[in-house]
């Protein structure tokens, strides 16, 4: 556990200014100590120049800005809507909701995945209220029906609608794409292709295929804060010193690596290595205990051998645990088993790299800018037939994360991560200052996100 001195500001960087970095070993230097060959994807660095971003606080509190996001962002971007395994067979469907918009996502008889506006072309009743299986898309109000490919199937009292033809009354269709087992939709006909939007992201995950996982857990928590407030809490390690101080002996928080590409960004936080904030050098055992106690909620029943590091030990133990599920496990590096690789695809999709199970999604809660929905999805490898995906478990605003036991001991970490967020939202409303200020490097992902957001809302 960190002592009082560990909470003091570390020594000033050797090169203060635009290119300043924390003291301590860099991530690339840490990779040089690995016992396995490190994959090229971890050697990539893309610290591109980003504009200085000062974000108006109204961006988090204003209904007018929320409405602007709906028109300029949610109706224009490629966004993660569901997993393919949620709709495995013809007729399987689900409903994706974002702000006040809804789409029915259905697998057709030709096994193609399509997305339609969730609205009957007669008088607007939502066609589907939730997930299920169906042979047609039939409105419960008056019985108008469409085939699974969106073509008009039948209209009761067809003789009374002389202007309704099959040719011009197919359901309005949204564009769809798939990657890594995820289904994405785009509500704009004018948006760029999914391939150009996602860019190089698939190449980052070639070594860790997400399509070969199943949804082990899916928890959605209603939050008393704007969706961006919630999301930004999971885009940097700068908060660790105050929010997770118990981790400091075993987490390289302020010497994390941050990278940005076109529509996606990445942070890499090394584990089983000490924080530069500490004023002492923890032992390998102390590094191990700081992280194991946090993740397993128990003291480890083993010790780091004298001829090993904590990183080496944890990697070796993980290889043994996963060898039956991941054929390539023995060639994976120590870094892939220890470190946190958290990606963000603009605007709200957060898959983690290597074999960490976490994927996050953050959404507005209807049209209320002061509340949001945070989702935690665990994607786990499997052997044999794909297990059925876990059903979504909803937690209300004031429910603790520990009410979702499927999250394991990480539920307590999520509780630490989200404890401050309602108070952030309250403080934003009470502020006398007008803009948020972001760190030049450690909040790279936030600056990247808001740079993109600027482009969309001003287009």
N, C-alpha and C positions, 0 to 999 in steps of 0.2 A: 504494500500500500504506500502511496506517495506521502511524504511528510510535508510540513508547511512550506519548506524551502522549495519543494518541487513545483509549487504553484506560482513561483515568481517567473517574470519574463526571462526567457533565455538570452544568451549573449546576442548582440546585434550581428546580423549576417555580415560576412566578410566583404560582400559587394552590395551595399544597400542601393535601392533604386529599382528601376523597372525589372531588372533581371535578378533581384534578390531571392535567395533561398535560405531555408532554415539551416542551422548548424546540424551536425550529425551526418551519418553515412547517407549518401544518396541511394535511391532505389536501384539505380543501375549498378552502383558499387556493391550493393547487397546481392544482386543477382550473380555477380562474379564469384561469390562464395558457395554457390549451389553445388550439390553433389551430383546433379544430373545436367544434361544439356538443356539450356533454357530455350523455350520456343521463341521464334522471331517476333511473334506478336507482342511479347513482353519487352522486347528491345525497342519497339517503336516509340518515338517521342514526337509529339506534335504540339509544342507549346506556341501556338500561333499568336500573333499580335491581335489583341482584341481591343475595341474602343473602351475608353473609360466609361463605366456605366454607373450613373446615379439614377436610381429608380424612384419615381414618384410614389409616395406611400399610398396614394389613391388607387394605384394599380392592385392593391390587395383589399381594398375596402369599398370601392365604388361599384354600384350597380351599373352605372353607365359604362365603366370599363369592362365589366363582366359581359354586358351586351355586345360590346365591341369584340371581345374575344370570341363570342359565339359566331358572329358574322365573319370575322377576319381569320380566325384560327380554326375552331372546331369544324366549320363548314369547308375548310380548305386543306387541312393536313391529312396525311396518312396516320391512322391511329389504331392501336391494338384494341380489338373488339372482343375476341374470345379465343379459345384454343380449338384446334381442329378436333381433338378428341372429345370435345363437348357435343359435337354434331357428327358422329361417326357414320351414321347410316342415312339413306334417303328418307326425307321427311323430318329428320331431327332438326330442331331449330332452337334459337335462343334470341333474347332481346338485349340489344346494347343501348344503354342510355348515357348521354352526355349532355349536361345542362338541360335544356328543354327539348332536345332532339332524341329521336328513337329510331332504331333500325332493326328489322327482323333479319336475322342471318340464318339461312336454311341450306341444307344439302339437298340437291335435286336428285331426281331419278337417274340422271346421267352422272351423279356423284360430284358434280360441280358445286362449289360454294358460291352463293349469291346473297346479296344484301339489298333489301327493299325498304323504302320509307314505311314506317309502321303506321299506315293510315289507309282506311278504306276510301276508294275513289267515289263512293256514293255520298256519304255524309260525314266521313272523317273518323269514324270509330277506329281505335287502335285494333289492328288485326290480331295481334298476339299480346298477351299480358305477361308471359314468362316462357321459360324453356319447356320443351315437350317434343312429341312426335306427332306428325299429322300427314294425311294424304293430300291435303290441299290447304290453301290459305283462305279460310272462310270467315267472313265478318259475322260476329255473333248477334249483331243488331238486326239486319234485314236479310242476311244470308247470301250476299254477293260472294263469289268464290273465284279464286285464281289458282292456276296450276303452280307447281313448285318452281317452275322457271319464270313465273311472273306473268304469264299470258292469261288473259281473261278466260275463265272456264264456264261460268254460268251466272245468270241474273234472274232472280224470281220475277215473274210477270214481265218477261223480256219485251213483250208487245208494248209496254207503257214507257219504254225508253228508246224512242226512235233515233236519237242522236248518239247512243252508245254503241260503238263497234269494237270488235276484237282488235282491230288494227290500232286504234288510238286509246285503248283503255287497259294496256298492260301496266303493271305496277311500276312506278318510277324506281329505277335501279341505281344503286351506288356501286362504285368500282371496288373490287376486292383484290387482295393479294395474300400470299402466305409465305412465311419464312420461319424456320425453326419450330414448326408446330403451332405458330401463332397465326391468327387470321386478322388481317388489317383491312380497314375500309377507308374510303375517301368519298366525301359527299360532293366533291366538285368535279365537273367534267373537264375543267381547264387546268387542273393541278398537274404537276410533272408526274412521270411514271414512278411506280414504287421503286423500281431498280435505281433510278437516278436519285430518288429521295433518300433511300437507305444507304446508298453509297458503298463504302468499303466495310460496313459493319459485318456482313456475313463472313467475310474472310477472317475476322477476328475470332469467330466462333467455330471455325472449321475443326479445330482440335477438340472442341467441347460441344458436340451437336445437341442443341436443345430439342430437336424433334425426337430424339431418342430418350426422352424423359416422360414422366407422367405427373399429373397434378396430384401431389401427395396431400397438400393442404391448401385451402383458399379461404382467407379471412378478410372480410371487409369491415372497416371501422369508421363510423361517422365521427367526424372531427369538428371541433368548434374553432375552425380557422379556415382561411382561404386555401384553396388547393395548392397555390404556389408557396405559401408559408409552410405547409406540410411537406411538399416536395423538396424544398430547398434545405430542410433539415437533414436530408439523406443524400446530399450532393457534395459534402465536404467532410473532412476530418478535423476541421478547425474547432469544432464544438467539443471534442473529446476531453480536453483539459478540464472543462467545467461540468460537462454532462456525464462523462464516464471516467472520473478520476481513478477508479479502481483498476482501470486497464493500463495506466501509464507505464508500469514496468515492462509491459509486453506489447506495446503498440507504437509503431513509428508514425505518430499522428501528423506532426508538423513537417516531417520530411516525406510525406506522400507525394506521388507523382501525379500531375494533372495534364490531360491532353484534350485537344479539341480538333474535330474535323468539320465537315460541312453541317450536317444535321444531327451529328451525335458527338458526345464527349465521353471522357473516361477519367476515373480516379483510381489510383492504385495505392492502397494503404498497406504497408508491410506489417506483419505480425510476428511475434516471438523475437522482437528486437525492441530496444528501449526507446521511449519518447525522449526527444531532445529537451523537453521541459524539465527532466529530472536533473538534480544536482549530484547524483551518485550513480554508480554503475551497478545495476541489479545483476544478480547471478542468473545463470541459465534456469535454475529451479524457480527463482522468483518470476522470471519472464513467463515460464510455463504456468505457474500457479495464477498469475494475474489474468491470463486468458482462459484457462480451464475453469477456474472458479466462476468466471463470468458466464461462460457458455454452458457449463454443466451444472452450475449451482452447487458444486461440491469440490472439496479439496481432492486433487489427484492422488490416487493410491500408488503412484509410482514416482520414481525420481529420474532425473536426467543423468545418464551415465557420464562418467568423467571424460570419456573420449568422444562425446557427442555434444551437439548444440541442441537447444530446445527446438529449433526449426527442423533439424535433421530427424529428431525423435518423433515429432508430430507428423512429419511427412511419411516416415516409415510406418507408423501405426495406421495412418490413413490408407496407405497402399494395401496393407493387410486386410483392412476392413472392406475395401472396395474391390478387391481382386476378383471376386465372383461376379461382379456387376459390370465392370469396365475392363474390357480385354487389354487396353493399352496402358493400364494403370502403372506398370513398372517403369515405363519410360517417362512418366510425368515428373516434372521437376518438384523440388521442395517448395518453390514459390507457389506453384499451382495448388498445393495442399494447405498452405499457410495464409496466403495473402488475400486481401479483399479487392476484387476487380469490379467496380460498379460503374456500369455504362448508363447513359441517358440518351435515348432517341427522342428528339423534340417531337411533341411537347411534354409527354407525360409517361413514357414507357422506360422502365429501369431494369433490364436484365443484368444479372451478375455473371461474371466469367468463371472459367474453370469449373469445378464441380461443387461450388457453393450453390445451394438450392434456391436462393432468394431471387424473386422477381417482384418489383413494386409497380403499382399503377396508382396515379393520383387523379381524381376527377372533381369537378365542381359538384356540389350537392344540389341538383336542380338549378334554380336561378338565384340562390342565396350566396352572395360573395363572402359571407362570414362563416360559412360551413363548407365542408368538403367530405370526400370519401377517400380513404387510404386503403389500398388492398395489398396484402402480402400473399404471394403465391409461392409455394414450395414445389420446385420441379426436381424430381428424384429419378436416378437411373433405375432400371428394372431388368429382370431376367425372365425370359419366356413371354407369355402373353401380356399385353399391356393392361395393367389394372385400370378399373374404372376411375375416372377423375373424381376427386373429392368434391362434394357439394359445397357451395359457398356458405360460410358461417358469418352471419352479420352480428356485429357488436354495436350497441347503441352508444351515444355520445359519452356517457360517463361510466360505461362498463370498463373494467380493467382488461388489459390484453391477456392476463392469466385466465380469463374466462374461456380462452381458446386453447385448451391443453394440447391440441395438435401442433401448436407452434413450439412446444418444448420450452427449454430454459430461455430461449431467445425472447420469449414473451416479456420477460423482465427487462431486457435490453430495449425492446420497443417501447416499453413504458417509460424508461428514462429518456428515450429519444423524443417522445411526444409530450412529456410532462410540461414543457415550457410553451407549447404551441398555442393553447388558448390564451395564455398571458401575452404572447406576442401579438395576437389579434387584438386583444384589449388595448395593449400599448399603442398599436398603430392608430387606433381611433382617438387616443388621448394625446398624441404627439403634437409638439409645437414645431418640431423640425419637419421638413417637407419631403426629404429624400432619404432612402437607404444608401449606405456606402458599403462597397464590396472590396475585399482584399484583392490585391493585384494577382497573386498566384494561387493561394489556398482556396479562393472562391472563383477559380477559373470557370468551373462548370456553371455557376450562377451567372457570371458575366456572359458566358457563351449563350446560355438560355435567353437572357434578356436582350442580347444583341439580335437573336433570331426573332424574338417576340416583337421587338421594335420594327423589324422589317415587315412582319406580317400585318401588324395593326396600322401601319402607315402606308401600306400598298394600296 
